[in-house]
Amino acid sequence: MTDKFYEPPIDEYLPQNGNRGYRVSRYELELGYRVSSNRLSGKATITAVTTAVRPRYALDLSQSLNVTKVFVNGAKAAKYVHQHGKLVITPQQRVPAGGALVLTVQYAGTPKPVRGPWGEVGWEELTEGALVASQPNGAASWFPCDDHPSSKASYRISITTDSPYYALANGTLVGKQTKASQTTWVYEQPEPMSSYLATIQIGYYRKHRIGSVHTPVPMQAVVPARLRADFDHDFARQPRMMEIFTEFFGPYPFAGYTVVVTDDDLEIPIEAQGISIFGANHCDGRRGAERLVAHELAHQWFGNSLTIRQWRDIWLHEGFACYAEWIWSEAAGGPTADQLARAARHNLSRQPQDIVIGDPGPQHMFDDRVYKRGALTLHTLRLELGDTAFFDLLREWTIRYRHSSVSTEEFTDLASHYSATPLRPLWDDWLNGAGLPQLPPSGGQASSR
């Protein structure tokens, strides 16, 4: 394809991802998965509104999956071509700008992760089951989509798999039916969600409640039976963590929160909307991963409800989640946020000073320095504003942009309303410069209680 269909890229960090000409409002996925053979079949119905009259529309979809039928607004597509990770669909008739565009795609295959600069992401086999870890561009490994964080939609996900297995997807379980040896699980996610945050988790799991029936935010765990005792110890403080974060970050943005622990070890925990996924190695009976428990919970506000428009602003996800670790440490009686910030700065001072966290580049998007310097940016802002104004700012940030797409400019603009002095020097030093600034003196300000 040589026409302007692919230009300009929606995001320079992932130039092949995302598509123009329409905006998706809803995905309805009907999936079937055979664990033993790692065989996925699917029917995706994608409801969108066109933004321009175009001869063709594209979806992101891995070449591991074979497309068998495509319909546009109920009629068979005049033509479709699936190559280079793009499913390009030609309708029989042009759809006017602002018109309804309903794309139905039937497909099947052996799903596997998408390879890229960040390793393998997407659908992944477990020893017994499967998981999905799609950040940043792995959603296309299991369903056709507009795979870019600025494209948020509601979802209905139906997954049919072998009955011994527990199947989890985003949102609320609204239906479950067993026929013969297969069980169908149906989940509804009404709040807008970016494609990389959509997930499926399949394993020999059991579900149980976290906290009491009076916990304001319903929380549940989906874990292997063998890990239950360790889980109950390691995650015992999560209800308190939720209380702290709702106090400082504003109301929890979704109907509930689910923690999954896989029977396999995982290198790092995985973030999904309304769900966090940990490996068996994160459940050690010693609360050895509690920092990560806080980090993943914080992503429900910073990353899932408020989602960046462009990947260059990743510090708005990771810097905030990292800072939440420090807030939790202090609230739980551990080192204070100020102590952790100064230790982090000291460690960073011994590393290369060649990264600009306001635009780190695709190769460094998930560099730990983005996480730590992002958190230090927030701590510096907190010292500048004082606790009252700082946490008022965070709450307004999460409430004003709830379930929306955000940018660094929107955050810095909002922050300016909480400061009597210009904040531009702070942003220039911390977000736009490669050198590592000094932290201001604490002055007794940085206490989260």
N, C-alpha and C positions, 0 to 999 in steps of 0.2 A: 504494500500500500504506500503510495507516494504522495497522496493528497494531504490537505491541511488537517485531516481528521485527527491526527495525533499531536498537533502543534497549536500553541505552545504548551509545554508540560504544565500540569496543574501544580506540581511540586518539583522543584529542581533536585530535591534529595531522592525522590523516587520518580524519575521522569516517565517511566513506563506505566505508572499506576494512576488510576482515576480516569474518568471519561467525561467528555463534554456533550452538551446538547440536551441534557435532562437532569432532573433532580428526583431521586428515589424517596418515596414516603413510606414504603412498606415492603418487607420481604416475607413471603410465606414459603417455608421450606418443608417438604415432605421427604424424609430421608429413610433409607433402609441400610443397615450395616451388618455384615457377617464378620464376627470377630475372628473366627478361625482362618478365614481366607483373606481378611482385610479387603473386603469388597464393599464398595459404597455405591448405592444407586440413589438418584435424587430427582425431584421435580421442584423447580424453583419458580415461583410466581412473583414477579417484581413489578410493583406499581409505582409509576413515576409520572411526572409532568414535564413536557418538553419545554426547553428554553429557547429553541430555535428550530427552524425547518431544516431538516438534514436528510440526505439520501440514506444514511446508515447510522446505526447506533452500536456502540461497543460496550462489552462487559469484560471484566477481568476474570479469567478462568484458566487454571493450570492445564497443561497438555496431558497430564496424567489421567484426566477425565475425558471420556468420549461423549460428545453431544449426539443425541439421536433424533430429537425433534425440537423445533423452535416455532412458537406462535407469537404474533404481534396483534394485540387487541382482538384475540380470538381467532384470527385468520392465520393460516400457515405462512411463515415468512417466505418472501420471494426467493431469498438466498441467505445463506449464512456461511461464514468462513471462520474456522477456529485454528489459529496459528500464532506462534510467538506469545502465548499467554493471553491473547485477546480473542473473544468471540464477537465477530462483527456481523451484525444482523441488518439485512435490507428488507424493510416492509414492502408489501405489495403496493401500498398507497402512502404518499407523503402524509405525515402527521403535522398539523399546523402548530405554530408556536403557542404554548400554553395549553396544548391538547393533552388528553390522557394517553399514556403510553404504558400498556401492560404487556410485559415480556414474560413468556412462559418457556422454560428450558427444561427438557428432560435429558438426563445424562447418567453415566455410570462409569466405574473404573476402579482402579486400585489407588487410593489416595496416598500421597507421600508429601513430605514437607517441600516447600519452595526453597531453593538454595539462593543465597545472596551474600552480600558483604557482611551480614550479621549472623551468618551461620544458616541453619535450617529452621524454618518457621512454618507453622501450619498444622495440618493433621499428622499425628504421630502415633505409631503403634506402641502399646505397652506390652509387658509380658502377658497380661490378661486384660485386654481392653484397649482403649484408645484415649487420647487427649488431644485438645486443640490449643496451641499456643501461637497466635497469629501475628503478634507485634513484630515488625510494622506492616508486612505485606503478605501474610500467609493465608488470609481469608479465602483467596482464590484457589487454595489447595482443596477446598471442599464444597464451595458453592459459587455460582456466577454472581458477581457483585461489582459495584462501583467502589473499588478498594482504596479509599482515601479517607483520612480521619475527618475531613470537613463534610463528608457525606454521611449524615445520620438519619436513621429511619427506625420505625417500629418493626418488630419481628414476631412471627409465630413459627415455632420450630417443632416439628413432629419427627421423632426418631424412633424407628422400629428396630429392635435388636433381640438377640437371644435372651430368653426369659431369666436365666440365672443372673444376668447382669443388671446393674443399676445404671440408668442413663439420665444424665443431667444436662440441661441447657439453660440459657439465660431466662430470667423472669420467673413467673409463677406457674407451677404445675396446674394445668386446667383440665387435664384428661389423662387417664391411664387405662389401657385395655389389653388384656391378654387373650390371645387366640393360639391354640396349640402350643408350640414351643417359642412363640414370639410375643413380645410385649411392646406396645406402642405408648410412648410418653409424649405428651403435648404441652409445650410451654408457651406462654404469652409474655412478651416483653414490650409493654406499651410505651415506655420512655424512649426517646430517640437514642440510637446506639450506633457507633461507628463499626464498620465491618470487622476491624481487627479485634474488637472486644467481644464479638460473637464467639460462643464456644460450645463444644460438646465434650462431655466427660463420661466415659463408660468403664465400669470395673465391677469387681465383687465388693460392693460397698454397702454399708448400712447407714441409714439416716437417723440422727438424733438431734434434739434441741440443745442449743447452747444458752445458758442462763435460765431464768425462770419465765413462767408464763406472763409475768408482769413487766418483762423487759420491753422498753418502748419500741425498739427495732427488733422484729423477729429475726433470730439468728439460728442457723442450723449447721450441722456438720455432716459430711458424707465421707466416711472413712472405712478402711478395712477393719474387720472385727479385731484382728491381732494388735492393732495400734490404738484401740479405744482408751486403754488406761493411760498410756503416755499422752495421748491427745488431751484427755480431760485435765491432766496436770499442765501441759504446755500452753493450752489455750484458755485456762481457767480465768485469766484476767482480761479476756477480750470484752466481756460486757462492760467492765470499767473503762477499758480503752475506748469503747463506743461512746460512753458518757463524756469522757474528756474531749473527744474529737467533736461531738455535737455541740459541746459548750464553746469550743474555740473556733470551729469551722462552720457552724450553723447546722440546720436540720439535715439529717441523713437523707440523701436524695432519691433513694429507691424503696421499694416495698419491703425488702428484706435483704439479708446478707448470708451467703453460704460459703463455708470453707470446705474444700476438697483436699484430702490427703491421698495421694496415689500409693499403691503398693510398691511401686518402683521408686528409686532415688531420682531426684531431679537436680540439675545443676543450680537453678535458681527458681524461686516461686514465680507463678504466672498470674498476670492480671487479666480479669475479664469483668464485664459489667455485672455488678451484683454478686460476683463470685471471685474468690482467690483460690489458687491451686498450689499446694505444697507437695514436696516429695516425702517419702517415708523418712529420709535422712533429716528432714526439718522437724521431725516429731521424735525427739530423743529422750523425753522424760525429764529433761533438765532445763527446759525453757531456753535452750541454746539458740533458738531462732526467733525469740520474741521481738527483737528489733525488726525482723522481716515481717512479722505478723502486723506490727504497727504500720510499716511501710505500705503493705498491700491494702490494708483497710483504708488508709488515707487516700489511696488512688480512687476510691469510689467518689470522692469529691473532686480530686485533682487528677483528671485523666479520663474519667468515665462520665461524670455529669458535665464538668467543664473539660472539653476536649479541644486540643489545639487544631487550628486550621492548617498550619504548615508545620512540617516536622522540624524545621529549624528552631521552633519555640519549645522544644522538648523539655527545657528546664522548668517550664510551667507545670509539667507533670512530675518529673523526677526530683527537682529541687524542693518542691513542696512536700513530696512524700518522704524525702530524706529528712527534712526539717521536722516533720511529724514524729519521726523516730526520736528526735531529741526532746521534743515536747513530752512525749510519753515517758521517756527515761526520767525526766525531772518529776513528772506527776507521780511516777511509781516509786519515788524515793531513791532513784539512781543518780548518776552524775547530772548536773544541771545542763540546760541547753547552752548556757554560756561556756561552761567547761568543755562540753563536747565540741562546740564551735571553735574554741581556741585550739583544742587538740587537732581538729580536722585541718585548720589553717596551717598548723605546724607541719603536719604530714604532707599537705599539698606543697609547702614551700620547698620540699626536697624532691619534687617531681618537676618534669619539664613545664615551663610556662609558655606553652605554644597553642593554647586553645582559647577560643572566644566563645563563651557559653551562650551568648545571644544568637550565634550563628556558627555552630561548631563544625558544620560540614557532615555529610552523610557517614563518612568513615568513623567519626568520633561521636555520633549521635548518642550512643549508649556508653560512652566513656565515663568511668566513675568520677572523673573530675567535673563533669557536667552536674552530676548528682550533688557532690559535696560543695562545689562553688555555688550552685544554685541555692543550696541551704544556707550557705554563708551570706549570700546576697540578702536573703530574707532576714537573717539574724542582724545584719547591718541595718536593714530597714527598721527592724524592731527597736534597735538601740536608738535610731534617729527619731522615730515617732513616739516611743514609749509604748508600754504594754496596752493601755486602753485603746489608743488610736490604732495600733497595729492589729489587734484582734477584731476591732470594729471593721477595719478594712477587709480582713479575710472573710468575715461573715457577709459583708456587703458583696464582695467578689463572688462568693459561691451562690448567694441568693439572686443577685442581679442576672448572672449568666447561667443559672441552673439549666441543665440539659442542652446547653448551647455550645457553639464553637467560639474559641477565644484566641487572642493574640497577645504578645508581650506589650504592644502599644496600648491595648485596652487596660492591661493591668497597671502599667506605669501612669497612664492618664488618671485612672481611678485613685491610685496612691497619692497623686499630687494634691488631691482634695483633702488629704489628711495631714498635710505638712504645711507649716508656716513658711518654710524656706524651700527654694527649688531643689528638687531631687536629681536633676540632670547629672551633677557630678557623681552621684552614687551609681546611677545606671551606667555612665560612661566607664567608671572604674571597674565595676563588677560584671556587667553584661557585655560591654563593647570593647574591652581591652584584654590583652593576653596576659599582662603582668598581674601578679597576685597582690591585691591591696592589703594594707593592714586593717585589722578590725579596730573599730573605735573602742575606747575604754568602756567597760560595762556600766559604770556609774550606778550600779545597783538596780538598773532598769529591767534586766532580762530575767524575770521570774514569771513562770507561767501560772503561778498560783497567787 
